[in-house]
Amino acid sequence: MKLIRTAIRTRLQPRGAAALETAFVLPVTLLVVFALLDLGLAALRYNTLVDASQRLAREAAMHGDLAPSVAGSWGPATYTGTAADADEIMNPIRQHLPTMAADLVAVELTWPDTGNSPRDRIEVGLRYQHQPLLPVFPWGTLDLQSTTTMRIVN
């Protein structure tokens, strides 16, 4: 009888230890997994902003003083808005921001040379505030920014 009790006690002890180990390790593991997911999403959003600013700068470079009347001329007044604006300036990037709400992406177009003639510069800036998946992450809100400068072609 004593042998049976000892065998039962021995078999139960590892189960309790495994549950205790799981209670300590699982939250840490999940926190690391969610941290990697959050930083991966932030990197994806940053790369998307860079791509969108390059697309918009390329499009703006084609809308200088010498642009065909069908395409229209943009600038040289500074444009400030969001990617969700109904303005034709936002058409090149509106569909290229899948992981962000378009109304939260701030857009600014400036003409540093104060003109939109060929060889003048166009500068496109996009900004987005990445909110972490969990509020316990130490990095908090990340301010993602991308600026692209190109020369106006026509």
C-alpha positions as CSV (number, residue, x, y, z in Angstrom):
1,M,0.0,0.0,0.0
2,K,2.8,2.3,0.9
3,L,4.5,1.6,-2.5
4,I,1.3,2.6,-4.4
5,R,1.1,5.9,-2.5
6,T,4.8,6.7,-3.3
7,A,4.3,5.9,-7.0
8,I,1.2,8.1,-7.2
9,R,3.0,11.0,-5.4
10,T,6.0,10.6,-7.7
11,R,3.8,10.7,-10.8
12,L,1.9,13.8,-9.7
13,Q,4.9,15.9,-8.9
14,P,6.2,16.3,-12.5
15,R,2.7,17.4,-13.6
16,G,2.6,20.2,-11.1
17,A,6.1,21.2,-12.0
18,A,5.2,21.4,-15.7
19,A,2.2,23.5,-15.0
20,L,4.3,25.9,-12.9
21,E,7.0,26.1,-15.5
22,T,4.3,26.8,-18.1
23,A,2.8,29.5,-16.0
24,F,6.2,31.3,-15.9
25,V,7.4,30.7,-19.5
26,L,4.1,31.1,-21.5
27,P,3.6,34.8,-20.7
28,V,7.2,35.7,-21.5
29,T,7.0,33.7,-24.7
30,L,3.8,35.3,-25.8
31,L,5.2,38.8,-25.0
32,V,8.2,38.1,-27.2
33,V,6.0,36.8,-30.0
34,F,3.7,39.8,-29.9
35,A,6.7,42.2,-29.7
36,L,8.2,40.6,-32.8
37,L,4.8,40.9,-34.6
38,D,4.5,44.5,-33.5
39,L,8.0,45.5,-34.7
40,G,7.4,43.5,-37.9
41,L,4.2,45.5,-38.6
42,A,6.0,48.7,-37.8
43,A,8.7,47.8,-40.3
44,L,6.1,46.9,-42.9
45,R,4.3,50.2,-42.4
46,Y,7.6,52.1,-42.7
47,N,8.5,50.4,-46.0
48,T,5.0,51.1,-47.3
49,L,5.4,54.8,-46.4
50,V,8.7,54.9,-48.3
51,D,7.2,53.3,-51.3
52,A,4.2,55.6,-51.2
53,S,6.3,58.7,-50.9
54,Q,8.4,57.6,-53.9
55,R,5.3,56.9,-56.0
56,L,3.8,60.3,-55.1
57,A,7.1,62.1,-55.9
58,R,7.4,60.4,-59.3
59,E,3.8,61.4,-60.1
60,A,4.4,65.0,-58.9
61,A,7.6,65.2,-61.0
62,M,5.4,64.6,-64.1
63,H,3.0,67.5,-63.2
64,G,5.3,70.5,-63.6
65,D,4.8,73.7,-65.7
66,L,5.2,71.8,-69.0
67,A,2.8,69.0,-68.2
68,P,0.1,68.4,-70.7
69,S,-3.2,70.2,-69.9
70,V,-4.9,66.8,-69.6
71,A,-2.6,65.9,-66.7
72,G,-2.6,69.3,-65.1
73,S,0.1,71.2,-63.2
74,W,0.7,70.8,-59.5
75,G,2.3,73.3,-57.2
76,P,4.2,75.3,-56.4
77,A,2.0,76.1,-53.4
78,T,2.6,73.7,-50.5
79,Y,0.0,70.9,-50.3
80,T,-0.9,69.5,-46.8
81,G,-3.5,66.8,-46.2
82,T,-4.0,63.1,-45.6
83,A,-3.9,60.1,-47.9
84,A,-7.7,59.9,-47.7
85,D,-8.3,63.3,-49.3
86,A,-10.4,63.3,-52.4
87,D,-7.8,65.4,-54.2
88,E,-6.3,64.0,-57.4
89,I,-2.9,64.4,-55.9
90,M,-3.6,61.4,-53.6
91,N,-4.6,59.0,-56.4
92,P,-1.1,57.5,-56.8
93,I,-0.9,56.4,-53.2
94,R,-4.4,55.8,-51.9
95,Q,-4.4,52.1,-52.8
96,H,-0.8,51.5,-51.7
97,L,-1.3,51.9,-47.9
98,P,-3.1,48.6,-47.0
99,T,-1.9,48.3,-43.4
100,M,-2.7,51.9,-42.4
101,A,-5.9,54.0,-42.2
102,A,-5.5,56.5,-45.0
103,D,-6.9,59.3,-42.9
104,L,-4.1,58.8,-40.4
105,V,-1.3,59.2,-43.0
106,A,-0.3,62.9,-43.1
107,V,1.0,64.1,-46.5
108,E,2.9,67.2,-47.4
109,L,4.2,68.2,-50.8
110,T,6.6,71.2,-51.0
111,W,8.5,72.8,-53.9
112,P,11.8,73.9,-52.2
113,D,12.9,75.9,-55.3
114,T,9.6,77.9,-55.2
115,G,8.7,76.8,-58.7
116,N,7.5,73.8,-60.6
117,S,9.6,74.2,-63.8
118,P,11.7,71.3,-65.1
119,R,14.8,70.6,-62.9
120,D,13.1,72.3,-59.9
121,R,12.7,69.9,-56.9
122,I,9.6,68.4,-55.4
123,E,9.7,67.1,-51.8
124,V,7.1,64.6,-50.6
125,G,6.8,63.8,-46.9
126,L,4.5,61.2,-45.4
127,R,4.0,60.6,-41.6
128,Y,2.2,58.0,-39.6
129,Q,2.0,57.2,-35.9
130,H,2.3,53.5,-35.3
131,Q,0.3,52.4,-32.2
132,P,1.7,49.2,-30.6
133,L,-0.4,46.1,-30.5
134,L,-0.1,45.9,-26.7
135,P,0.3,49.0,-24.4
136,V,3.0,47.2,-22.3
137,F,5.7,47.6,-25.0
138,P,8.4,50.0,-23.8
139,W,8.7,51.8,-27.2
140,G,5.2,53.2,-27.2
141,T,4.0,55.1,-30.2
142,L,6.5,55.1,-33.1
143,D,6.5,58.1,-35.4
144,L,7.1,56.7,-38.9
145,Q,8.3,59.3,-41.5
146,S,9.4,59.1,-45.1
147,T,10.7,62.0,-47.2
148,T,11.5,61.8,-50.9
149,T,13.0,64.5,-53.1
150,M,12.9,64.4,-56.9
151,R,13.5,66.8,-59.8
152,I,10.5,67.9,-61.9
153,V,10.7,66.4,-65.4
154,N,8.1,68.4,-67.3
